[in-house]
Structures are given as C-alpha cells and as structure tokens.
Amino acid sequence: MILSRGICLVIGYIFGLFQTGYIYGKAHNIDIRQQGSGNAGTTNALRTLGWKAGLITFIGDLGKAMLAMLAAWLLFHEKYPDGAKLLEMYAGFGAVLGHNFPFYLKFKGGKGIACTSGFILAFCPLMAPICLILFIGAVAITRYVSLGSILVVVSFFIQLIVFGQMDWLRVAPDLLPEVYVVGGLFTLLALWRHRANIKRLLSGTENKLSLHKTKEK
C-alpha cells in the first residue's frame, strides 16, 4: 500500500491546485495575492473582494479536498477495504499541500483551513459540529478568524484520537497510529501557516474580521 499512499498524495495535490480565490480574483482582474494578507484563501478573498468571493472561495476550497478523497476511495476501496480511510487522509492532505503550495503560483497559496474543513467533513462528519461551534464562537466573540481556524485544527486532532480509541473511525487498529500521525501533520501544517497570526494574537496586534479591505502586517 506504500505506492498507493504516494498516488493519493499526488491526486490530492492536483485537486488542491485549483485555487478558487485566485481564479475568482483573476476573473475580476485582481490578483488576490497582491491584496490584503497576500494569501489566496477564503479569509483574504472575503476581506479584499467581499462576501460573495469569500463564499465562493470557501465552497471551492472545501469541495476540492472532498473530491480528492472521493477519487482516492473510488480507486482503492475495493483493493484496500481496511486501508481506504487512511488513503483518503493522504488524498486530503495532498489537497491541502496543493492549496498551500501551488507550483504554478510560485508555491504561494492559502493557509488550508477551508480545504482542511472539507477533509474533516468527508473523513468523519461527527467531528464537524464541535469544529464549527468553536470556529463560530471564537470569531463571534473575538472577530479573530485566525483564532477560530487554530481551534478547528486543534479540536480536530483531539477528536481524531478520541474517536480512534473509541473505534468510531472505521479504521483497522493496526493503521490507527499512522492515522494519528497524518492527522497531526494536518494540525502542524495549519499551525505553521498561522505562525505570524499566532505571534500577533499573543501580542494583541492581530487583525480582526472586517468586510473592508485591510492590510495585514
């Protein structure tokens, strides 16, 4: 199954290359990477292009991870029935990598939260409510999207371990350690991509959510 893991990563990366925010911006003669924070993700699309662009970007980035996982499942669920969920994880992680580091945009993409959210929905929908409640609650109270995003990935990893130990993930027991490792990679990558936001949160200088154009530090 080693080769299959690599294939799923590549499949995911290819799906992740569909940069919804960048494409939407280009259709309106705007390079979103030259606006606001310089990221090609949902939050920057919302801030620089408005709620419609933000919604379209979110749906597109959410969907591409789910489609990548579906492709992995279609390819391997019969050959590896016990390992299909793990391979879906690799496809989802590949989609986040493609979104964050698109080669044709000089590896300058988004931060992968919408894409990770799509992965969570497809991988284990039971995790979504807590992630959503934490995100909405954090943003509603503080208006820090970055804080909500961080809570999403941290709560995902905690739930992944809890659900895995409770045998709710439909993953073979011998594959659970690898599932935890890949899940940890999702979380670590998201935290690393938000490292500047974390510094600003700690210093009290983080930008708050606004539909008006802002310029991040």
TIKE-794892 format. One line per 4 residues: their letters; for each residue x, y, z of N, C-alpha, C. Coordinates in Angstrom, 3 decimals. Layout:
REM residues N
a = X:Y:Z:X:Y:Z:X:Y:Z; ... .
REM end
This chain:
REM residues 217
mils = 0.818:-1.209:0.000:0.000:0.000:0.000:0.857:1.267:0.000; 2.169:1.097:0.015:3.064:2.253:0.051:2.888:3.119:-1.196; 2.885:2.479:-2.363:2.710:3.222:-3.607:1.364:3.929:-3.632; 0.355:3.299:-3.111:-0.988:3.881:-3.094:-1.024:5.170:-2.265 .
rgic = -0.258:5.191:-1.190:-0.179:6.410:-0.384:0.359:7.564:-1.225; 1.435:7.291:-1.940:2.031:8.318:-2.789:1.091:8.769:-3.890; 0.378:7.820:-4.485:-0.572:8.146:-5.545:-1.671:9.060:-4.998; -2.152:8.751:-3.813:-3.217:9.559:-3.216:-2.732:10.968:-2.872 .
lvig = -1.492:11.078:-2.419:-0.921:12.399:-2.163:-0.878:13.227:-3.438; -0.454:12.589:-4.520:-0.362:13.287:-5.812:-1.750:13.679:-6.314; -2.703:12.760:-6.197:-4.081:13.061:-6.605:-4.596:14.269:-5.828; -4.366:14.247:-4.518:-4.810:15.357:-3.693:-4.145:16.659:-4.087 .
yifg = -2.836:16.603:-4.322:-2.104:17.815:-4.697:-2.666:18.418:-5.981; -2.982:17.565:-6.938:-3.533:18.040:-8.214:-4.873:18.742:-7.997; -5.726:18.142:-7.182:-7.009:18.786:-6.874:-6.787:20.108:-6.133; -5.805:20.109:-5.235:-5.532:21.305:-4.454:-5.037:22.472:-5.276 .
lfqt = -4.540:22.194:-6.470:-4.017:23.257:-7.334:-5.113:24.184:-7.865; -6.364:23.757:-7.745:-7.467:24.622:-8.188:-7.631:25.726:-7.148; -7.029:26.863:-7.420:-7.018:27.988:-6.479:-8.258:28.853:-6.695; -9.302:28.543:-5.957:-10.593:29.203:-6.156:-10.497:30.720:-6.016 .
gyiy = -9.869:31.178:-4.927:-9.771:32.614:-4.687:-8.959:33.322:-5.753; -7.857:32.708:-6.158:-7.008:33.303:-7.186:-7.747:33.383:-8.517; -8.435:32.297:-8.868:-9.165:32.251:-10.134:-10.313:33.258:-10.131; -11.024:33.344:-9.013:-12.124:34.317:-8.914:-11.579:35.734:-9.057 .
gkah = -10.483:36.004:-8.381:-9.890:37.328:-8.465:-9.444:37.669:-9.869; -8.790:36.717:-10.542:-8.328:36.949:-11.905:-9.494:37.225:-12.849; -10.624:36.560:-12.594:-11.810:36.798:-13.423:-12.305:38.230:-13.265; -11.906:38.887:-12.161:-12.279:40.281:-11.921:-11.053:41.197:-12.020 .
nidi = -10.025:40.695:-12.727:-8.802:41.472:-12.984:-8.069:41.882:-11.707; -8.115:40.998:-10.707:-7.423:41.243:-9.447:-6.597:40.012:-9.087; -5.335:40.249:-8.723:-4.500:39.168:-8.198:-4.615:39.218:-6.683; -5.368:38.284:-6.127:-5.647:38.303:-4.693:-4.374:38.213:-3.862 .
rqqg = -3.314:37.662:-4.455:-2.055:37.539:-3.720:-1.351:38.882:-3.556; -1.825:39.872:-4.295:-1.271:41.223:-4.170:-2.149:42.113:-3.292; -3.157:41.518:-2.680:-4.101:42.269:-1.863:-4.103:41.734:-0.429; -4.430:42.598:0.522:-4.591:42.164:1.906:-3.398:41.410:2.449 .
sgna = -3.640:40.190:2.922:-2.590:39.376:3.530:-1.675:38.728:2.509; -2.102:38.704:1.241:-1.306:38.060:0.202:-1.595:36.584:0.042; -2.518:36.057:0.851:-2.903:34.653:0.739:-4.038:34.491:-0.271; -4.147:33.275:-0.808:-5.176:33.016:-1.819:-6.349:32.243:-1.244 .
gttn = -6.570:32.396:0.056:-7.625:31.627:0.702:-8.896:32.406:0.963; -9.792:31.775:1.716:-11.127:32.313:1.961:-11.117:33.654:2.690; -10.346:33.742:3.772:-10.371:34.963:4.583:-9.918:36.172:3.781; -8.837:36.011:3.019:-8.355:37.146:2.228:-9.318:37.493:1.098 .
alrt = -9.957:36.473:0.527:-10.962:36.734:-0.508:-12.124:37.519:0.087; -12.538:37.149:1.290:-13.626:37.846:1.965:-13.258:39.297:2.250; -12.051:39.497:2.748:-11.627:40.843:3.120:-11.400:41.747:1.910; -10.856:41.200:0.850:-10.459:42.044:-0.270:-11.480:42.103:-1.399 .
lgwk = -12.308:41.055:-1.534:-13.249:41.002:-2.657:-14.710:40.949:-2.231; -14.962:40.788:-0.919:-16.341:40.794:-0.453:-16.882:39.423:-0.103; -18.103:39.430:0.445:-18.683:38.189:0.963:-18.941:37.152:-0.120; -19.339:37.594:-1.318:-19.603:36.643:-2.399:-18.340:35.896:-2.780 .
agli = -17.250:36.618:-2.921:-15.967:35.989:-3.252:-15.534:35.050:-2.136; -15.741:35.479:-0.892:-15.373:34.635:0.240:-16.150:33.338:0.262; -17.457:33.427:-0.014:-18.301:32.232:-0.014:-17.914:31.286:-1.141; -17.711:31.836:-2.331:-17.330:31.004:-3.480:-15.980:30.334:-3.231 .
tfig = -15.037:31.098:-2.687:-13.710:30.554:-2.391:-13.805:29.440:-1.353; -14.610:29.667:-0.321:-14.765:28.653:0.725:-15.348:27.361:0.159; -16.405:27.483:-0.632:-17.045:26.294:-1.193:-16.090:25.555:-2.129; -15.379:26.315:-2.960:-14.444:25.690:-3.889:-13.317:24.974:-3.179 .
dlgk = -12.753:25.619:-2.152:-11.637:25.020:-1.430:-12.092:23.853:-0.558; -13.298:23.968:-0.031:-13.880:22.857:0.731:-14.085:21.655:-0.182; -14.658:21.916:-1.338:-15.030:20.844:-2.256:-13.867:20.099:-2.861; -12.764:20.816:-3.112:-11.660:20.132:-3.802:-11.022:19.057:-2.922 .
amla = -11.009:19.263:-1.620:-10.489:18.225:-0.726:-11.416:17.016:-0.725; -12.712:17.289:-0.702:-13.684:16.198:-0.694:-13.632:15.405:-1.992; -13.460:16.089:-3.108:-13.370:15.403:-4.407:-12.105:14.565:-4.505; -11.013:15.080:-3.956:-9.759:14.316:-3.952:-9.917:13.026:-3.156 .
mlaa = -10.603:13.120:-2.025:-10.825:11.944:-1.188:-11.761:10.952:-1.861; -12.746:11.476:-2.562:-13.650:10.601:-3.306:-12.888:9.843:-4.388; -11.987:10.543:-5.066:-11.186:9.899:-6.113:-10.329:8.784:-5.516; -9.739:9.047:-4.355:-8.917:8.020:-3.697:-9.766:6.817:-3.303 .
wllf = -10.949:7.085:-2.787:-11.839:5.990:-2.392:-12.253:5.160:-3.598; -12.611:5.802:-4.683:-13.024:5.089:-5.884:-11.903:4.209:-6.431; -10.677:4.695:-6.312:-9.544:3.948:-6.842:-9.149:2.758:-5.976; -9.274:2.889:-4.650:-8.646:1.901:-3.779:-9.559:1.200:-2.777 .
heky = -10.836:1.562:-2.704:-11.648:0.965:-1.639:-11.860:-0.535:-1.816; -11.863:-1.007:-3.047:-12.031:-2.445:-3.259:-10.721:-3.192:-3.022; -9.616:-2.587:-3.418:-8.316:-3.250:-3.258:-7.858:-3.236:-1.808; -8.112:-2.124:-1.114:-7.699:-1.994:0.287:-8.887:-1.571:1.144 .
pdga = -9.843:-2.450:1.359:-11.039:-2.074:2.123:-10.737:-1.604:3.547; -9.690:-2.179:4.154:-9.334:-1.788:5.520:-8.469:-0.533:5.563; -7.893:-0.190:4.423:-6.987:0.964:4.400:-7.531:2.148:3.633; -8.776:2.050:3.165:-9.333:3.120:2.332:-9.404:4.450:3.073 .
klle = -9.774:4.415:4.356:-9.879:5.661:5.113:-8.518:6.350:5.254; -7.492:5.550:5.461:-6.149:6.115:5.561:-5.727:6.745:4.234; -6.033:6.071:3.138:-5.684:6.612:1.824:-6.463:7.885:1.531; -7.691:7.954:2.018:-8.457:9.191:1.877:-7.761:10.329:2.619 .
myag = -7.177:10.008:3.770:-6.443:11.022:4.525:-5.271:11.562:3.719; -4.555:10.676:3.060:-3.420:11.110:2.248:-3.885:12.013:1.102; -5.011:11.659:0.505:-5.547:12.487:-0.580:-5.956:13.861:-0.048; -6.595:13.875:1.128:-6.988:15.142:1.735:-5.787:15.996:2.092 .
fgav = -4.749:15.361:2.632:-3.545:16.104:2.983:-2.851:16.631:1.729; -2.870:15.829:0.669:-2.301:16.284:-0.596:-3.026:17.507:-1.127; -4.359:17.523:-0.946:-5.148:18.678:-1.398:-4.756:19.940:-0.636; -4.509:19.800:0.664:-4.069:20.951:1.460:-2.689:21.424:0.992 .
lghn = -1.808:20.474:0.697:-0.482:20.843:0.199:-0.583:21.578:-1.138; -1.449:21.079:-2.026:-1.633:21.732:-3.314:-2.212:23.123:-3.168; -3.123:23.271:-2.198:-3.735:24.580:-1.947:-2.721:25.551:-1.357; -1.932:25.077:-0.398:-0.970:25.948:0.273:0.249:26.271:-0.581 .
fpfy = 0.673:25.283:-1.384:1.920:25.430:-2.136:1.735:25.076:-3.613; 0.936:25.846:-4.360:0.734:25.569:-5.789:1.982:25.932:-6.591; 2.528:24.972:-7.299:3.797:25.195:-8.000:3.692:26.303:-9.036; 2.526:26.423:-9.690:2.398:27.402:-10.774:2.181:28.826:-10.266 .
lkfk = 2.022:28.981:-8.957:1.926:30.310:-8.345:3.132:30.547:-7.433; 4.246:29.896:-7.788:5.482:30.017:-7.021:5.287:29.595:-5.569; 4.437:28.567:-5.397:4.176:27.953:-4.088:3.559:28.936:-3.081; 2.851:29.929:-3.597:2.212:30.924:-2.741:0.700:30.772:-2.841 .
ggkg = 0.122:29.997:-1.922:-1.316:29.758:-1.939:-1.989:30.273:-0.689; -2.880:29.454:-0.129:-3.605:29.858:1.073:-3.040:29.203:2.318; -3.835:29.180:3.378:-3.405:28.576:4.642:-4.077:27.230:4.891; -5.020:26.858:4.032:-5.541:25.496:4.040:-6.658:25.167:5.003 .
iact = -7.264:26.170:5.642:-8.296:25.853:6.631:-9.596:25.395:5.977; -10.034:26.083:4.928:-11.251:25.645:4.231:-11.042:24.255:3.632; -9.862:24.040:3.086:-9.533:22.739:2.493:-9.514:21.655:3.576; -8.939:21.970:4.727:-8.917:21.035:5.846:-10.332:20.763:6.348 .
sgfi = -11.168:21.788:6.332:-12.564:21.614:6.753:-13.291:20.641:5.838; -13.010:20.726:4.534:-13.593:19.779:3.593:-13.139:18.363:3.883; -11.865:18.228:4.226:-11.343:16.921:4.609:-12.072:16.374:5.833; -12.237:17.215:6.854:-12.896:16.779:8.086:-14.317:16.316:7.799 .
lafc = -15.040:17.080:6.997:-16.423:16.722:6.653:-16.497:15.369:5.962; -15.570:15.133:5.047:-15.599:13.880:4.292:-15.069:12.707:5.111; -14.072:12.974:5.942:-13.433:11.895:6.689:-14.288:11.412:7.844; -14.804:12.342:8.638:-15.632:11.982:9.796:-16.566:13.140:10.118 .
plma = -17.760:13.144:9.549:-18.719:14.235:9.770:-19.042:14.487:11.240; -18.867:13.461:12.094:-19.148:13.630:13.516:-18.239:14.675:14.170; -17.092:14.935:13.559:-16.168:15.912:14.111:-16.584:17.347:13.788; -17.350:17.500:12.728:-17.659:18.835:12.217:-18.393:19.748:13.199 .
picl = -19.408:19.257:13.941:-20.150:20.170:14.829:-19.283:20.892:15.848; -18.389:20.167:16.521:-17.540:20.806:17.519:-16.597:21.807:16.860; -16.022:21.413:15.726:-15.134:22.325:14.998:-15.878:23.594:14.598; -17.106:23.426:14.107:-17.893:24.575:13.652:-18.279:25.483:14.814 .
ilfi = -18.706:24.873:15.912:-19.101:25.662:17.089:-17.923:26.478:17.623; -16.757:25.844:17.684:-15.569:26.548:18.174:-15.186:27.691:17.244; -15.270:27.436:15.943:-14.897:28.482:14.977:-15.852:29.667:15.071; -17.155:29.381:14.995:-18.146:30.457:15.031:-18.076:31.207:16.363 .
gava = -17.937:30.459:17.451:-17.870:31.089:18.758:-16.663:32.008:18.896; -15.502:31.513:18.458:-14.279:32.312:18.576:-14.348:33.571:17.722; -14.836:33.425:16.491:-14.904:34.580:15.588:-15.967:35.568:16.058; -17.099:35.051:16.532:-18.180:35.931:17.005:-17.752:36.744:18.221 .
itry = -17.003:36.115:19.104:-16.597:36.782:20.344:-15.400:37.708:20.135; -14.413:37.237:19.374:-13.158:37.994:19.252:-12.972:38.675:17.898; -13.689:38.175:16.864:-13.534:38.627:15.475:-12.157:38.268:14.911; -11.497:37.296:15.558:-10.224:36.798:15.051:-10.470:35.508:14.278 .
vslg = -10.426:35.570:12.954:-10.614:34.369:12.140:-9.478:33.383:12.385; -8.294:33.901:12.576:-7.137:33.035:12.806:-7.310:32.191:14.065; -7.862:32.781:15.109:-8.089:32.028:16.354:-9.100:30.918:16.109; -10.183:31.224:15.392:-11.169:30.204:15.063:-10.559:29.083:14.252 .
silv = -9.696:29.437:13.304:-9.047:28.438:12.454:-8.137:27.527:13.263; -7.388:28.110:14.180:-6.490:27.330:15.023:-7.285:26.365:15.897; -8.392:26.835:16.440:-9.229:25.972:17.272:-9.808:24.808:16.467; -10.113:25.047:15.200:-10.640:23.990:14.329:-9.649:22.842:14.210 .
vvsf = -8.396:23.167:13.869:-7.423:22.093:13.630:-6.998:21.407:14.917; -6.923:22.154:16.010:-6.560:21.534:17.288:-7.679:20.607:17.773; -8.935:21.084:17.659:-10.057:20.244:18.091:-10.204:19.023:17.195; -9.887:19.186:15.913:-9.916:18.036:15.005:-8.964:16.958:15.482 .
fiql = -7.743:17.343:15.813:-6.744:16.349:16.217:-7.142:15.653:17.517; -7.665:16.415:18.454:-8.118:15.820:19.720:-9.245:14.820:19.466; -10.204:15.236:18.641:-11.327:14.338:18.328:-10.853:13.105:17.560; -9.861:13.295:16.694:-9.340:12.167:15.926:-8.835:11.073:16.858 .
ivfg = -8.094:11.446:17.871:-7.561:10.466:18.816:-8.684:9.844:19.649; -9.593:10.680:20.130:-10.699:10.172:20.941:-11.562:9.210:20.134; -11.958:9.616:18.937:-12.805:8.764:18.096:-12.077:7.498:17.671; -10.768:7.631:17.434:-9.987:6.455:17.053:-9.955:5.433:18.167 .
qmdw = -9.766:5.901:19.393:-9.723:4.991:20.542:-11.085:4.383:20.832; -12.142:5.093:20.405:-13.499:4.578:20.613:-13.967:3.725:19.422; -13.069:3.550:18.447:-13.362:2.746:17.256:-14.524:3.324:16.447; -14.549:4.648:16.325:-15.590:5.311:15.550:-15.115:5.725:14.154 .
lrva = -13.858:5.472:13.830:-13.308:5.960:12.558:-13.354:4.937:11.429; -13.756:3.731:11.757:-13.787:2.653:10.762:-12.414:2.444:10.120; -11.402:2.428:10.988:-10.023:2.222:10.559:-9.476:0.989:11.263; -8.750:0.163:10.521:-8.153:-1.028:11.121:-7.229:-0.623:12.268 .
pdll = -7.288:-1.341:13.414:-6.488:-0.972:14.596:-5.004:-0.797:14.302; -4.447:-1.623:13.421:-3.016:-1.529:13.142:-2.662:-0.280:12.334; -3.662:0.379:11.763:-3.415:1.594:10.986:-3.672:2.867:11.789; -4.223:2.716:12.982:-4.552:3.890:13.796:-3.346:4.781:14.096 .
pevy = -2.178:4.218:14.463:-1.029:5.102:14.721:-0.690:5.982:13.522; -0.765:5.417:12.324:-0.476:6.208:11.121:-1.553:7.262:10.887; -2.801:6.904:11.189:-3.892:7.878:11.078:-3.623:9.070:11.990; -3.149:8.788:13.209:-2.844:9.872:14.148:-1.685:10.727:13.639 .
vvgg = -0.708:10.091:13.040:0.450:10.834:12.512:0.022:11.759:11.383; -0.754:11.238:10.440:-1.211:12.070:9.323:-2.120:13.184:9.831; -2.988:12.854:10.792:-3.835:13.880:11.386:-3.007:14.959:12.060; -1.918:14.541:12.719:-1.022:15.503:13.337:-0.363:16.410:12.324 .
lftl = -0.082:15.873:11.135:0.522:16.684:10.073:-0.432:17.781:9.613; -1.725:17.446:9.509:-2.725:18.461:9.173:-2.644:19.624:10.177; -2.626:19.265:11.454:-2.639:20.279:12.511:-1.345:21.076:12.539; -0.205:20.396:12.452:1.077:21.091:12.492:1.249:22.026:11.303 .
lalw = 0.808:21.574:10.123:0.916:22.428:8.938:0.066:23.682:9.105; -1.151:23.505:9.610:-2.035:24.657:9.802:-1.449:25.633:10.819; -0.893:25.109:11.906:-0.293:25.975:12.918:0.926:26.709:12.360; 1.712:26.005:11.567:2.888:26.635:10.960:2.481:27.739:9.999 .
rhra = 1.430:27.493:9.220:0.950:28.505:8.274:0.373:29.720:9.009; -0.038:29.511:10.238:-0.604:30.606:11.038:0.400:31.149:12.059; 1.678:30.854:11.876:2.674:31.255:12.874:2.716:32.775:13.065; 2.582:33.539:11.974:2.580:35.003:12.105:1.324:35.472:12.834 .
nikr = 0.191:34.811:12.545:-1.058:35.160:13.235:-0.954:34.873:14.726; -0.318:33.746:15.061:-0.166:33.373:16.468:0.657:34.425:17.209; 1.718:34.902:16.566:2.539:35.943:17.187:1.723:37.209:17.417; 0.895:37.567:16.430:0.081:38.772:16.577:-1.016:38.581:17.627 .
llsg = -1.564:37.368:17.705:-2.566:37.095:18.734:-1.959:37.254:20.127; -0.756:36.753:20.293:-0.092:36.829:21.593:0.288:38.260:21.957; 0.564:39.060:20.920:0.958:40.451:21.183:-0.223:41.411:21.162; -1.415:40.890:20.803:-2.610:41.728:20.764:-2.700:42.626:19.557 .
tenk = -1.985:42.266:18.483:-1.979:43.105:17.274:-2.622:42.413:16.070; -3.289:41.296:16.302:-3.905:40.567:15.193:-5.053:41.365:14.588; -5.214:41.253:13.262:-6.304:41.928:12.573:-7.636:41.244:12.851; -8.653:42.036:13.072:-9.984:41.496:13.297:-10.758:41.425:11.989 .
lslh = -11.746:40.544:11.955:-12.536:40.343:10.753:-13.268:41.615:10.359; -13.151:41.954:9.091:-13.850:43.108:8.546:-14.084:42.852:7.075; -15.221:43.312:6.563:-15.514:43.160:5.146:-14.841:44.251:4.319; -14.213:45.206:5.017:-13.488:46.258:4.309:-12.070:45.786:4.056 .
ktke = -11.428:46.360:3.074:-10.087:45.968:2.750:-9.155:46.312:3.896; -8.314:45.346:4.235:-7.339:45.564:5.286:-5.979:45.159:4.798; -5.007:45.588:5.501:-3.634:45.231:5.136:-2.951:44.600:6.323; -2.671:43.301:6.210:-2.046:42.606:7.324:-0.575:42.979:7.415 .
k = -0.049:42.867:8.608:1.352:43.161:8.832:2.198:41.987:8.392 .
REM end
